[in-house]
């Protein structure tokens, strides 16, 4: 199959299928584009192929397996990142197989490539002390401080993904006391409604009065930045910058704040708080918008503090230990390994 067909399918996948048929976000499409670019780089560097000579003929299971090893060994990507690149390549080839039956065999072969094994690790949740310090750090004496406080509080209270918060519009929020809620759109364009604490609703009301003083269009973005007098969507990089700026300011009084902060740590912190408050895992799964409860269960396995407290409660009466370091001096030295 000529390279023209290869690149034609790439273009239609990226510019038509993903944004229009799948309705994926620009962020996800950029991630898929990065995966394809890295595959092309791999073929150029390891096979000595010019772009014009890259076709479906050079893509098979062995090629993709070598590609995943190259990502890990040469680019030092984590297993999770390698699997994201692999999933993007498989998704592209699945699309190609639907467009051209001659490519079904390529897709079925590459489909057998196993993902890298991802080690299970505890989520890097912030402590509640760190969360409170981060929320207080911006202050509310300035417009920007009010905005940042509201944004950080909303990220924590809803435990939503960062892009879900940045995509919120005025129509997605309800700040009424006792019925406050936001409706977020998550992965796969699935929506879910998340209840808000009353104090979060009051912060949102104050924010709306300042940043959306005039009756806004319901579709107007809740959070935005202003460039050249025009409102622009706030990016994830904007939020990461402001989180780290406020964390740096708060760290002298709260050493528990890590050197690097990202929005997902607030999501993890809220999930752990709900778990410790006794909220069942299935409810937390729905709250977080997880597709599978296995993803949610990592919080339970990570919460050593809760396990430790349960063990202490279940221990019952236990006799005190007999004193070990008792006797004459020679016996104590012998027990201590000093003679």
N, C-alpha and C positions, 0 to 999 in steps of 0.2 A: 504494500500500500504506500503511495507516495507521501512525502512529508507535507505536501499541501493539505491533504486530508487530515493529517495529524493536527496541524495548527488551526485548521478550520474548525475542527471539533473543540479544540481548546477555547477558541474565541467564542463559539456559540454557547459552550458550557458556562463560561465566566460572565458573559454579557447578556445572555438571554435566559438560559435555563435556571441558573442559581438565583438571580434577582427577580425574575418574573414568575417562573413556574414554582420554584421552591420558596420564593420570597424571603431569602436569607438576608441578614443584615450586611451592610458594607464591611463591617469588621470581620465577619465570618468569611466573606468572599475574599478579603485580603489574605486571610490565613490560608485558604485553598490555593490562591495564586502563589503564595510563598512556597507552598509544597511543590507545585509544578516547577517553579523556577529552580528550586534546589535539586529536583530530579534532573533537569536539563544540565545544571552545573556538574552534577555527579557524572552524567554520561560524557560530558565534554572532558572532564579531568581524568576519568578512569578508563574511558574507551577511546579517547582522542577523536571524538566525533564532532564535526562542525554541526551547527544547528540545522543547516539545510539537509543533513544526512540522517537526522534523527526521525525515525518512523516507528510505527507500532511493531515493526519486525524486531526491534532491539529490546522490546519490553516483554519480559517473561518473569516467572517466579524467581529464578536465580538472580535476575537483575534487581528486582525489588528487594529481595533479601539482602543483597549486597548494599543496596541503597540505605536500608535501615541500619546496617552495621556501620556504614560510612558516616551517617548522621551522628551515631553515638560515639564513634572512635575519633573522627576528625573534627566534628563540630561540637562534640561534648554535650549533645542534647540529652535531657533526661528521658527515661523510658516513656513517660507520659507525653512528652513533646514528640518523640519518635512515632508514637502511636497516632498522634494527631496528623502527622504528615502522611503516614501510611493510610489512614482512613480517608484522607483527601484524595490520594491516588486511586484507591479502590472506588470511591464515589465517582471520580471522573471516568474510570474504565467501565463502570456500570452504566453510566450515561451513554458512553460510546457504543456499548453493546446493544443498547436500545435503538440507537440511530443506525447502526450498520451490523446486520447479523454476522458478517464475516469476522467481527471483533468479539463475538461471544466467547470463543475459545481463549482469547487473551485474557478476558475478564475472569473467566472461571479458573484459569491457572493462577493468576495473581491473587485471586480471592482466597486461595489456600495459604497465603503467607501469614504466618502467625504473628500477632502483635508481641512487642517486647513485654516482659514481665515487669509489672509496676509494683515496687515494694510498698506495703501498707505502712503508712506513717500517720501520726496524730496530726490533726489540723492545727495550724499555727494560730490559734485563737488568742486574742488579747485578753488579759485579765480584766475584771470589772473595774478595778482601780484605774487601769490604763484607759479603758473606754471612757470613764467619767472625766479623766484628765484631758483626754482628746476633745471631748464635747465642750468642755469649759474653755479650752485654749483660745479659740477665736474671739471670745467676747461678743457682746451685742451692741457696742457703742457706735459701730460704724456699719454702713450698708454691707460691706464685704464680710465683716464679722458676723452679721445677722445671717447672711446667705450661707456662709460656711458652717455655722452652728446648725442651721436647719438641715443642710445637706448631710452632715455627719450624723445628726440625730436620726434622720430618716433612714439612712443606710443601716444603722444599728437596729432601730425599732422594727423595721420591716424584714431585716435579714435578706433583702433582695440583692440580686447581682447588680454590679455597678451600672451596666448598660441598661438594665431594667429601670433603674432610677433616672438615668439620663434621658430615657425615652418617654418619661411621664409627661402628660399634658394636663392642662387645667381640668379637663373633663374627667381625668382619671382619679381625682381626689375628692374626698368628702371629709370635712373637718368638724362636722357637728358633734357636740359632746355626747358621749355614750354610743355613737355610731360612726366614729371616724374610721375611714378605710381608704386604701388605695388599690387600684386595679392595675396590675403590672402585666406586661406581655413578655413571656419568657422564651426559652428555647422551643423551636418548632412552632412559634407564634401561638403558643398556648397561654391563655390568660388565667390569672388567679387573683382573688380578692384577699387582701391582707388587712386585718384590723389594726388600728392605731391606738396607742395610749392617748389619753386625753391631753396630756402635756405636749405630746408631739403635735396633736391637732392645733393647740393654741400657738405653738411656734410657727406652724404652717400658716395660720391666719395672719399672724404678724408679718410673716414673709410676704404673703400675697398682698397685704396692704401697702407694702413698700415697693415691691418689684413688679406687681401687676395692679397698680393703683386704679387705672382706668379699666372699665369692663373689658376683659380680654376675650379674644376668640377662644372658644373651648378647645380648639386644637393647638393653641399656643404651648410651646414647651415650658414646663414648670421652671427648670433651671437653664440658664443661658449665659453666654458671655457677650460682651459688646465690643465690636471692632469697627472702627471708622463710623461710629454712630449707628451701626446695624447690629441687630441681635443675631447671634450665631449659636449653633448647638455647642454645648460644653463637651469637651472630649474627655476620654478616660485619662489621658496624660495631664489635663488640667486638674482633675481631681487628685491624682496621685501626687502631683506637686503640692497642692494645698494641704493634703493630709500630712505629708512629710514636713512641710513648713511649720504647721501647728504642733506636730509631735516634737520637733526640735525645740520649740519654745517651751513646751510643757515638760520636757525630759528632766531638767534640773530638779523639779519638784516631784517628778514621778519617774524614777529610774526603771520602772517596769516597762516603759515604752521602748520597744526595740529600735534599733538603728534605722531600719527600713520599714515603712508602713505601706500596706496596700489595702484596698477597700474590702477584699474578701476576708480579712482578719476580723472585721466588724460582723460580717455574716457568720463566721465561725463562733465568735463570742456570743452572739445572740442564740445560736443553736445550742451551745453548751449551757447557757443560762436557762433556757427552756427545759432542757433535759434534767438539770439539777432541781428545777422547780416541780418535777414530776410529770411533765407533759409526755404522753405516750409517743413512742417513735413514729407510728403511722400519722399522728397529727403533725409532728415536726416535719415529716416527709412532705405533706401537703403544703405546709407553711413555707418550706424552702423551694418547693417546685421541683423536687427530685422525681425522676421517672421511675426509679427503682429504690426500694427501701434498703437494699444493700449499701447504696451510697450513704444513706442517712445513718446506718448502723455504725459507721466509723466513729461517730461522736460518742456512742455508748462504749465502744471498746477503748476509746482514748481517755475516758474520764476516770482516771485512777483515783482521784480524790473521792468520788462518789462510792467506788468500790471499797476503798479503805474505810470510809465512814460506816458502810453497811457491815463490814467484817467486824469492826469494833462494837457495833450494836448487837451483833449476833454472838459475840464471844462469851457473854455470860460471866458469872463469877469465876475468877481464876486466881489460884493462890499465888502470893508473892514468891519471887525467886529466893532461894536460900543464898545468903551472902557467900560469895566466892572468895573474896580477899580477906579471909579471917584465919588466924592461926599465928604461929611464931614466925619470926622474920625469915628463917630458912625456907619454910613452906611457901610463904608469899613469893619469895624470889624464884623458887622452883616452879610454881604455878605460872609465873609471868615469863618463864623461859630465860631467866637471867642467870641461872646457874647450870 
